């Protein structure tokens, strides 16, 4: 086992609320400056900027995990991470078929930009990604597993778009082994309020939509068997916490 500095929850400019500066090269460059060794690229309801980020990260010697921040039917956010790009894009296609198709309004929500590894614009998504899919909290992890991935509830300490905010607790039916909290969460107080968190591994992520938030916060580490996407997914499946301070 070796410890790796991580941030599993990062948005690119494909997320309508993500800044246009969140390009593959800028994300990887800021991750390198921040000392991150493992990053997750997790846009809202899509994985289609993962190919560009993974290509840049490989050149930079940073492990990038293809993923998605899924918005469930209950309007709760769940982070999904995958062992392979192929699995992530397969999950992407499944979610696309299982979400409402509403035309994006770039002037309101922002342009949804797909970039390649050279930060060149290769397309835009015209249908709004800031929608709730038809996938439930109880089914999200199981579905991610079918595509070679896993999942955990996102930013459970927030009072909006979290599983706890939507449902009042983390339902055991979902089979989650890990939960995510924000960097400034008082974890001891949160665990006292929601005892089910005592039995879950905890990760802290930035949920960055901007480069400056990616570069801030106390770096944390997680123990992995090896620096691979499979090792990260296995660690989440096992309920391993990523709270080790450097």
C-alpha positions in Angstrom: 0.0 0.0 0.0 1.1 3.5 -0.7 -0.6 6.9 0.0 -1.6 9.1 -2.9 -2.8 12.7 -2.8 -6.3 12.9 -4.4 -9.3 14.9 -5.4 -12.0 12.7 -6.9 -14.5 15.4 -7.7 -13.5 18.0 -10.4 -15.6 19.6 -13.1 -14.5 20.7 -16.5 -15.9 23.3 -18.8 -18.4 20.7 -20.0 -20.4 21.2 -16.9 -22.7 24.2 -17.5 -21.7 25.7 -14.2 -18.0 24.9 -14.8 -15.7 27.8 -15.8 -14.5 27.9 -19.3 -10.9 27.9 -17.9 -11.5 24.3 -16.7 -9.9 22.8 -19.8 -8.0 19.5 -19.8 -4.6 21.2 -19.7 -5.5 23.7 -17.1 -7.1 21.1 -14.8 -4.1 18.9 -15.1 -1.6 21.8 -14.7 -3.3 23.1 -11.6 -3.5 19.6 -10.2 0.2 19.2 -10.7 0.9 22.6 -9.1 -1.3 21.6 -6.1 0.6 18.3 -5.7 -2.3 16.1 -6.6 -1.4 12.6 -7.8 -5.0 11.2 -8.5 -7.9 13.2 -9.8 -11.4 12.4 -10.8 -13.1 14.2 -13.7 -16.8 14.3 -12.8 -19.0 16.5 -14.9 -22.7 16.7 -14.4 -24.5 13.8 -16.0 -21.7 13.2 -18.6 -18.3 11.7 -19.0 -17.5 13.2 -22.4 -14.6 15.4 -21.4 -12.9 12.5 -19.7 -10.9 11.4 -22.9 -9.1 14.8 -23.2 -8.3 15.0 -19.5 -7.1 11.4 -19.3 -4.8 11.9 -22.3 -3.2 15.1 -20.8 -2.9 13.6 -17.3 -1.1 10.5 -18.6 1.5 12.7 -20.2 1.9 14.6 -17.0 2.2 11.5 -14.8 -1.0 12.1 -12.9 -3.7 9.4 -12.6 -7.0 10.7 -13.9 -10.2 8.6 -13.2 -13.1 8.9 -15.6 -16.3 9.7 -13.8 -19.5 11.6 -13.5 -21.5 13.6 -10.9 -24.9 12.0 -11.5 -28.0 13.9 -10.5 -30.5 11.3 -9.3 -34.3 11.3 -9.6 -34.4 12.7 -6.1 -32.2 15.7 -7.1 -29.3 14.2 -5.1 -25.7 14.2 -6.4 -23.7 10.9 -6.5 -20.1 10.7 -7.7 -19.5 7.8 -10.0 -15.9 6.6 -10.8 -14.9 4.0 -13.4 -12.0 1.6 -14.0 -11.9 2.3 -17.7 -12.8 5.1 -20.1 -14.9 2.6 -22.1 -16.9 1.8 -19.0 -17.4 5.4 -18.2 -18.6 6.2 -21.7 -20.9 3.3 -21.6 -22.4 4.6 -18.4 -22.6 8.0 -20.1 -24.7 6.6 -22.9 -27.0 4.8 -20.4 -27.6 8.1 -18.5 -28.2 10.0 -21.7 -31.1 7.6 -22.4 -32.4 7.9 -18.9 -32.6 11.7 -18.4 -34.9 14.4 -19.7 -33.8 16.1 -22.8 -34.2 19.9 -22.4 -32.5 22.4 -24.6 -29.7 24.2 -22.9 -29.7 28.0 -22.7 -26.0 29.0 -22.8 -26.8 32.6 -21.9 -28.3 31.4 -18.6 -26.6 28.1 -17.7 -23.3 28.4 -19.7 -22.0 26.7 -22.7 -21.3 22.9 -22.4 -17.9 22.6 -24.1 -16.2 19.3 -25.2 -12.5 19.7 -25.7 -9.7 17.5 -26.8 -6.3 17.0 -25.3 -5.0 20.2 -27.0 -7.9 22.2 -25.4 -9.5 22.6 -28.8 -13.2 22.8 -29.0 -14.5 19.7 -30.7 -18.2 20.0 -29.9 -20.9 21.3 -27.5 -23.8 19.5 -25.8 -27.0 21.2 -26.7 -29.1 19.5 -24.2 -29.0 20.8 -20.6 -26.9 18.7 -18.2 -28.3 20.4 -15.0 -31.3 18.0 -14.8 -32.3 15.1 -12.7 -31.9 11.7 -14.3 -34.4 8.9 -13.9 -31.9 6.9 -11.9 -32.6 6.7 -8.1 -30.2 6.9 -5.2 -30.8 3.3 -4.4 -29.9 2.2 -8.0 -26.9 4.5 -8.8 -24.1 2.5 -7.3 -25.4 -0.8 -8.7 -25.7 0.7 -12.1 -22.2 2.1 -11.9 -20.9 -1.3 -10.9 -22.4 -2.8 -14.1 -20.1 -0.5 -16.1 -17.0 -1.4 -14.1 -17.3 1.4 -11.6 -18.6 2.4 -8.2 -20.3 5.4 -6.6 -20.6 7.4 -3.4 -23.0 10.2 -2.3 -21.5 13.6 -3.0 -21.0 16.5 -0.5 -23.4 14.9 2.1 -22.9 17.9 4.5 -24.6 20.4 2.1 -28.2 21.4 2.4 -28.9 21.1 -1.3 -28.3 18.4 -3.9 -27.0 15.9 -1.4 -28.5 12.5 -0.5 -29.0 13.6 3.1 -30.7 16.9 2.1 -33.0 15.0 -0.3 -33.8 12.0 1.7 -32.9 12.8 5.3 -30.3 10.1 5.5 -28.2 7.7 3.4 -30.4 4.7 2.7 -28.8 1.3 3.2 -30.5 0.0 0.1 -28.0 1.9 -2.0 -25.1 -0.2 -0.7 -22.7 2.7 -0.4 -19.5 2.1 1.4 -18.1 5.7 1.2 -19.5 9.2 1.5 -18.0 12.5 0.4 -17.9 15.6 2.5 -16.7 19.1 1.6 -13.2 20.3 2.6 -14.6 22.6 5.4 -17.0 20.0 6.9 -17.0 19.5 10.6 -17.0 15.7 10.3 -17.3 15.0 14.0 -20.5 17.1 14.3 -21.9 15.6 11.1 -21.4 12.0 12.3 -23.1 12.9 15.6 -26.1 14.1 13.7 -26.1 11.3 11.2 -24.8 8.1 12.9 -25.0 6.1 9.7 -21.8 7.9 8.6 -19.9 6.1 11.4 -19.9 3.0 9.3 -18.8 4.6 6.0 -15.4 5.5 4.7 -15.1 9.3 4.1 -13.4 11.2 1.4 -13.0 15.0 1.2 -13.0 16.6 -2.3 -13.1 20.1 -3.8 -16.0 19.8 -6.2 -14.1 22.3 -8.2 -15.8 24.3 -10.9 -13.0 26.9 -11.0 -9.2 26.6 -11.0 -8.7 28.6 -7.9 -10.8 26.2 -5.7 -8.8 23.3 -7.2 -5.7 24.8 -5.8 -7.0 25.4 -2.2 -7.5 23.3 0.8 -5.6 20.9 3.0 -4.3 18.0 0.8 -5.4 14.6 1.8 -4.2 11.1 0.9 -5.7 7.7 0.4 -4.0 4.3 0.5 -4.0 2.4 -2.8 -2.6 -0.9 -3.8 -1.2 0.7 -7.0 -1.7 3.9 -8.9 -4.5 2.7 -11.2 -8.1 3.5 -11.8 -9.0 0.0 -10.7 -7.2 0.4 -7.4 -9.2 3.6 -6.8 -12.5 2.0 -7.6 -11.6 -1.0 -5.4 -10.7 1.3 -2.5 -14.1 2.9 -2.7 -15.8 -0.4 -3.0 -14.0 -1.5 0.2 -15.1 1.6 2.1 -11.6 3.0 2.5 -11.4 6.5 3.9 -9.2 9.2 2.4 -8.7 11.4 5.4 -5.0 11.1 6.0 -3.5 14.6 6.3 0.0 15.2 5.0 
